[in-house]
Amino acid sequence: MSLKAQLEAIIYAAETPVTLEQMVQLVKESVVAADDADVKSRVRSSLEELIGEYGGPDHGIEIRQVAGGFRMSTKPEQHEMVRSFAKSQKPPIRLSLPALETLAVIAYKQPATVPEINEIRGVDSGGVIATLLDRKLITTAGRKQVIGRPILYKTTKEFLMRFGLKDVNELPSMEEFEKLVAESFQGELIPAEDAAQAQDTGSDQPEEIAESAAQEE
């Protein structure tokens, strides 16, 4: 990977402005240079080239110097377009911790029934199943051929999009998935007391919702 590509990736991924010194420390092992001063010079030169390229009319974003560092931001002339796009998006998905636990069980054990999910979690998951169905993160997958023929649940395309997965075969280890969940839903978790209230309200709804979903398939 070229030095310029490395700098681009660093600036893109950073949540806060990245300083020149930070970039130098991150890339110095991969840069062939005489000394640290030479590395810094090469980084600065590549950064200037990158800023120039993003400054052209064919890019809607630019690399700006902000608070002593560098970050990517939308060009002023594109603000209205971005604002319109933001308004067209669905509101963020807010889930309780029980819902996230249930989602993880379904993701790794799918297709799974409510009794199977309850056995793994050790608590009733009826209410949160309704929430996940409503958020379109899971859907029905027929019925299990056992006594009572309970409904099977699986994850959806919305789930894959939310977690940036091509398909369920790309699911990471359970430990990595838990970290992914925490990052993906950071700031969107429903407080425990609100979650309990929502579960009490919706505890008798999942079968009804699932029956409706199954009929639509």
C-alpha positions in Angstrom: 0.0 0.0 0.0 1.3 3.4 -0.9 2.1 6.0 1.8 -0.6 8.3 0.4 -3.2 5.5 0.7 -2.2 4.8 4.3 -2.6 8.4 5.2 -6.0 8.5 3.5 -7.2 5.5 5.4 -6.0 6.9 8.7 -7.7 10.2 8.2 -10.9 8.6 7.0 -11.1 6.2 10.0 -10.3 8.8 12.7 -13.1 10.2 14.8 -11.0 13.3 15.7 -8.4 15.3 13.8 -5.2 13.4 13.3 -1.9 15.3 13.8 1.1 15.0 11.5 3.1 13.5 14.4 0.4 10.8 14.9 0.5 9.8 11.2 4.3 9.7 11.3 4.3 7.3 14.2 1.7 5.1 12.6 3.5 4.7 9.2 7.2 5.0 10.0 7.7 1.3 10.1 6.5 0.9 6.5 8.4 3.9 5.1 11.8 3.5 3.7 13.7 6.6 4.9 17.1 7.6 6.2 15.8 8.9 9.6 12.8 10.2 11.4 13.1 13.6 9.8 13.0 12.0 6.4 9.9 10.0 7.3 8.2 13.2 8.5 9.1 15.0 5.3 7.7 12.2 3.2 4.5 12.1 5.2 4.1 15.8 4.9 4.7 15.7 1.1 2.2 12.8 0.6 -0.3 14.6 2.8 -0.1 17.8 0.7 -0.6 15.8 -2.4 -3.7 14.1 -0.9 -5.1 17.4 0.2 -4.6 18.8 -3.3 -6.4 15.8 -4.9 -9.4 16.0 -2.6 -9.5 19.8 -3.2 -10.4 19.1 -6.9 -14.0 19.5 -8.2 -14.5 15.8 -8.6 -14.6 15.2 -4.9 -17.5 16.0 -2.6 -15.3 15.8 0.6 -12.0 17.5 1.5 -9.2 17.1 3.9 -9.1 20.1 6.2 -6.7 21.2 9.0 -8.8 21.4 12.2 -7.6 21.9 15.8 -4.0 21.1 15.0 -4.8 18.0 13.0 -6.4 16.8 9.8 -9.8 15.4 9.1 -12.2 14.7 6.2 -15.3 16.8 5.9 -18.0 17.5 3.4 -17.3 20.5 1.1 -19.5 23.5 1.9 -21.1 23.4 -1.5 -22.4 19.8 -0.8 -23.9 20.6 2.6 -27.4 20.9 1.3 -27.2 17.6 -0.5 -25.9 15.8 2.6 -28.7 17.5 4.7 -31.3 16.2 2.3 -29.8 12.7 2.4 -29.8 12.7 6.2 -33.5 13.7 6.3 -34.3 10.7 4.1 -32.7 8.2 6.4 -34.5 6.1 8.9 -34.1 7.1 12.6 -31.4 5.1 14.4 -32.3 1.7 15.8 -32.6 1.8 19.6 -32.3 -1.6 21.3 -32.1 -2.9 24.8 -29.3 -5.1 26.0 -31.8 -8.1 26.2 -32.7 -7.4 22.6 -29.0 -7.4 21.6 -28.4 -10.6 23.5 -31.3 -12.2 21.7 -30.1 -10.9 18.3 -26.7 -12.5 18.9 -28.2 -15.8 19.8 -30.3 -15.8 16.6 -27.3 -14.7 14.5 -25.2 -17.6 15.6 -27.8 -20.3 16.1 -30.2 -19.5 13.2 -32.7 -20.6 12.5 -33.8 -20.7 16.1 -37.1 -21.0 18.0 -38.1 -18.9 21.0 -37.8 -21.9 23.4 -34.3 -22.5 22.1 -33.4 -18.8 22.6 -34.9 -18.8 26.1 -32.9 -21.9 27.1 -29.6 -20.2 26.0 -30.4 -16.8 27.6 -32.1 -18.3 30.7 -35.0 -15.8 30.5 -38.1 -15.3 28.5 -37.3 -13.6 25.1 -40.9 -13.1 23.8 -41.0 -9.4 24.2 -37.6 -8.7 22.6 -38.4 -11.0 19.6 -41.3 -8.7 18.9 -38.9 -5.7 19.0 -36.4 -7.4 16.6 -39.2 -8.3 14.2 -40.5 -4.7 14.3 -37.0 -3.4 13.6 -36.7 -5.8 10.7 -33.4 -7.3 12.1 -34.9 -10.8 12.2 -37.7 -12.5 10.2 -39.5 -15.9 10.3 -37.9 -18.9 8.7 -40.8 -21.4 8.7 -41.6 -23.8 11.5 -39.5 -26.5 13.2 -40.9 -29.9 12.6 -41.3 -30.9 16.3 -44.3 -31.0 18.6 -46.1 -27.7 18.6 -44.2 -26.6 15.4 -42.7 -23.5 16.9 -41.7 -20.6 14.6 -38.1 -20.4 13.5 -36.3 -17.0 13.3 -33.3 -15.9 11.3 -31.5 -12.6 10.6 -32.4 -10.3 7.7 -30.7 -8.3 5.0 -31.2 -5.3 7.3 -29.1 -7.1 9.9 -26.3 -7.7 7.3 -26.4 -4.0 6.3 -26.4 -2.8 9.9 -23.2 -4.8 10.6 -21.5 -4.4 7.2 -21.6 -8.1 6.4 -21.7 -9.7 3.0 -23.5 -12.8 4.5 -23.8 -14.6 7.8 -20.7 -16.6 6.9 -18.7 -13.4 7.6 -19.9 -13.3 11.2 -16.8 -12.9 13.5 -16.2 -14.8 16.7 -18.8 -14.3 19.5 -16.3 -12.1 21.4 -15.7 -9.9 18.3 -19.4 -9.8 17.6 -20.1 -8.4 21.0 -17.6 -5.6 20.4 -19.1 -5.0 17.0 -22.6 -4.7 18.6 -21.4 -2.3 21.2 -19.8 0.0 18.6 -22.7 -0.3 16.2 -25.4 0.6 18.8 -23.3 2.9 20.9 -25.5 5.7 22.3 -28.6 3.9 21.1 -29.2 1.5 24.0 -32.5 1.8 25.8 -32.2 2.2 29.6 -33.0 -1.0 31.5 -36.2 0.3 33.0 -37.5 1.4 29.6 -36.6 -2.0 28.2 -38.5 -3.8 30.9 -41.6 -1.7 30.3 -41.4 -2.3 26.5 -41.0 -6.0 27.1 -44.0 -6.1 29.4 -46.0 -4.2 26.8 -45.0 -6.4 23.9 -44.6 -9.8 25.6 -47.7 -11.2 24.0 -47.1 -9.9 20.5 -44.2 -11.9 18.9 -46.3 -14.8 17.7 -48.9 -12.5 16.3 -46.3 -10.5 14.5 -44.5 -13.6 13.3 -47.7 -15.1 12.0 -48.3 -11.9 10.0 -44.7 -11.9 8.7 -45.0 -15.6 7.7 -48.1 -15.0 5.7 -46.4 -12.2 3.8 -43.5 -14.4 2.7 
